[in-house]
């Protein structure tokens, strides 16, 4: 904007010390400002949008060079290195999963050998939570959702219904198929080619009103529509053994309001938001956290 020397779409690479290694986004005061912002973005490991005001000497950058620039700073962070116990039976699975998560892995041979895929996924949740200083509690317990939930949920079924069509539903289907579960995905525009071949895909025209859930099955709602409260209620009415919904605290409160008496929540196997707190940062990590929550409940049999 104005007389800023960089043009729309200009790009540059800065290192963790704020030094410009390549490219051009304006010199002098602008470059110093962008370097400092880049250092902070790299420390936080989060992208940011900033405004460089080159007009205002007092509230801007301190030098009236002229013009304004809005910049998107996107830190490129090395893959997370996650330490896992030895799992000689599952090296191929570890490679594929780590690729989806964006991890590199190393093996701690002082730990007991993992013998089952269920144990491997539990250990993956534990490892990434430890790395990120998380307590591995259910999200519904740490999000201050205004309800008292059931204390004991026991899951025996290996039938899963996933509602919705997103990259998260695709990731969840892959995880549950790896565990040997029977999986169906229901939602508008569900594309069979995006899921493992054994997944049952049901494409809806426009409404979720005709969904039928099965007694005792696992239901995960990831549709992100205004119909979510109705879908959750139908799943609870069907006596599903686990009903989880992916969504924000605000969306969770909307569902609770729709369900009515908060005191009745204690009778529902309701998990919203669904998943464990591992600070999940992509669809596959979200899927891992939900699978981890469900597996933790299966251990109570």
BELZINOR-V759094 format. One record per residue. RES is the residue in three letters. BURIAL is I if it has 16 or more other ideal C-beta (glycine too) atoms within 10 Angstrom, else O. Layout:
res=RES burial=BURIAL
res=RES burial=BURIAL
This chain:
res=UNK burial=O
res=UNK burial=O
res=UNK burial=O
res=UNK burial=I
res=UNK burial=I
res=UNK burial=I
res=UNK burial=O
res=UNK burial=O
res=UNK burial=O
res=UNK burial=O
res=UNK burial=O
res=UNK burial=I
res=UNK burial=O
res=UNK burial=I
res=UNK burial=O
res=UNK burial=O
res=UNK burial=O
res=UNK burial=I
res=UNK burial=O
res=UNK burial=I
res=UNK burial=O
res=UNK burial=O
res=UNK burial=O
res=UNK burial=O
res=UNK burial=I
res=UNK burial=I
res=UNK burial=O
res=UNK burial=O
res=UNK burial=I
res=UNK burial=I
res=UNK burial=I
res=UNK burial=O
res=UNK burial=I
res=UNK burial=I
res=UNK burial=I
res=UNK burial=O
res=UNK burial=I
res=UNK burial=I
res=UNK burial=I
res=UNK burial=O
res=UNK burial=I
res=UNK burial=I
res=UNK burial=O
res=UNK burial=O
res=UNK burial=O
res=UNK burial=O
res=UNK burial=O
res=UNK burial=O
res=UNK burial=O
res=UNK burial=I
res=UNK burial=O
res=UNK burial=I
res=UNK burial=I
res=UNK burial=I
res=UNK burial=I
res=UNK burial=O
res=UNK burial=O
res=UNK burial=O
res=UNK burial=O
res=UNK burial=I
res=UNK burial=I
res=UNK burial=O
res=UNK burial=O
res=UNK burial=O
res=UNK burial=I
res=UNK burial=O
res=UNK burial=I
res=UNK burial=I
res=UNK burial=I
res=UNK burial=O
res=UNK burial=I
res=UNK burial=O
res=UNK burial=I
res=UNK burial=O
res=UNK burial=I
res=UNK burial=O
res=UNK burial=O
res=UNK burial=O
res=UNK burial=O
res=UNK burial=I
res=UNK burial=O
res=UNK burial=I
res=UNK burial=O
res=UNK burial=I
res=UNK burial=I
res=UNK burial=O
res=UNK burial=I
res=UNK burial=O
res=UNK burial=O
res=UNK burial=I
res=UNK burial=O
res=UNK burial=O
res=UNK burial=O
res=UNK burial=I
res=UNK burial=O
res=UNK burial=O
res=UNK burial=I
res=UNK burial=I
res=UNK burial=O
res=UNK burial=I
res=UNK burial=I
res=UNK burial=O
res=UNK burial=I
res=UNK burial=O
res=UNK burial=I
res=UNK burial=O
res=UNK burial=O
res=UNK burial=O
res=UNK burial=O
res=UNK burial=O
res=UNK burial=O
res=UNK burial=O
res=UNK burial=O
res=UNK burial=I
res=UNK burial=O
res=UNK burial=O
res=UNK burial=I
res=UNK burial=I
res=UNK burial=I
res=UNK burial=I
res=UNK burial=I
res=UNK burial=I
res=UNK burial=I
res=UNK burial=I
res=UNK burial=I
res=UNK burial=I
res=UNK burial=I
res=UNK burial=I
res=UNK burial=I
res=UNK burial=O
res=UNK burial=O
res=UNK burial=O
res=UNK burial=O
res=UNK burial=I
res=UNK burial=O
res=UNK burial=I
res=UNK burial=O
res=UNK burial=I
res=UNK burial=I
res=UNK burial=I
res=UNK burial=O
res=UNK burial=O
res=UNK burial=O
res=UNK burial=O
res=UNK burial=I
res=UNK burial=O
res=UNK burial=I
res=UNK burial=O
res=UNK burial=I
res=UNK burial=O
res=UNK burial=O
res=UNK burial=O
res=UNK burial=I
res=UNK burial=O
res=UNK burial=I
res=UNK burial=O
res=UNK burial=I
res=UNK burial=O
res=UNK burial=I
res=UNK burial=I
res=UNK burial=I
res=UNK burial=I
res=UNK burial=I
res=UNK burial=I
res=UNK burial=I
res=UNK burial=I
res=UNK burial=O
res=UNK burial=I
res=UNK burial=I
res=UNK burial=I
res=UNK burial=I
res=UNK burial=I
res=UNK burial=I
res=UNK burial=I
res=UNK burial=I
res=UNK burial=I
res=UNK burial=I
res=UNK burial=I
res=UNK burial=I
res=UNK burial=O
res=UNK burial=I
res=UNK burial=I
res=UNK burial=I
res=UNK burial=I
res=UNK burial=I
res=UNK burial=I
res=UNK burial=I
res=UNK burial=O
res=UNK burial=O
res=UNK burial=I
res=UNK burial=O
res=UNK burial=O
res=UNK burial=O
res=UNK burial=O
res=UNK burial=I
res=UNK burial=O
res=UNK burial=O
res=UNK burial=O
res=UNK burial=I
res=UNK burial=O
res=UNK burial=I
res=UNK burial=O
res=UNK burial=O
res=UNK burial=I
res=UNK burial=O
res=UNK burial=O
res=UNK burial=O
res=UNK burial=I
res=UNK burial=O
res=UNK burial=O
res=UNK burial=I
res=UNK burial=O
res=UNK burial=I
res=UNK burial=I
res=UNK burial=O
res=UNK burial=O
res=UNK burial=I
res=UNK burial=I
res=UNK burial=I
res=UNK burial=I
res=UNK burial=I
res=UNK burial=I
res=UNK burial=I
res=UNK burial=I
res=UNK burial=O
res=UNK burial=O
res=UNK burial=I
res=UNK burial=I
res=UNK burial=I
res=UNK burial=I
res=UNK burial=I
res=UNK burial=I
res=UNK burial=I
res=UNK burial=I
res=UNK burial=I
res=UNK burial=I
res=UNK burial=O
res=UNK burial=I
res=UNK burial=O
res=UNK burial=I
res=UNK burial=I
res=UNK burial=I
res=UNK burial=I
res=UNK burial=I
res=UNK burial=I
res=UNK burial=I
res=UNK burial=I
res=UNK burial=O
res=UNK burial=O
res=UNK burial=O
res=UNK burial=I
res=UNK burial=I
res=UNK burial=I
res=UNK burial=O
res=UNK burial=I
res=UNK burial=I
res=UNK burial=O
res=UNK burial=O
res=UNK burial=I
res=UNK burial=O
res=UNK burial=O
res=UNK burial=O
res=UNK burial=O
res=UNK burial=O
res=UNK burial=I
res=UNK burial=O
res=UNK burial=O
res=UNK burial=I
res=UNK burial=I
res=UNK burial=I
res=UNK burial=I
res=UNK burial=I
res=UNK burial=I
res=UNK burial=I
res=UNK burial=I
res=UNK burial=I
res=UNK burial=I
res=UNK burial=I
res=UNK burial=O
res=UNK burial=I
res=UNK burial=I
res=UNK burial=O
res=UNK burial=I
res=UNK burial=I
res=UNK burial=I
res=UNK burial=I
res=UNK burial=I
res=UNK burial=I
res=UNK burial=I
res=UNK burial=I
res=UNK burial=I
res=UNK burial=I
res=UNK burial=I
res=UNK burial=I
res=UNK burial=I
res=UNK burial=I
res=UNK burial=I
res=UNK burial=I
res=UNK burial=O
res=UNK burial=O
res=UNK burial=O
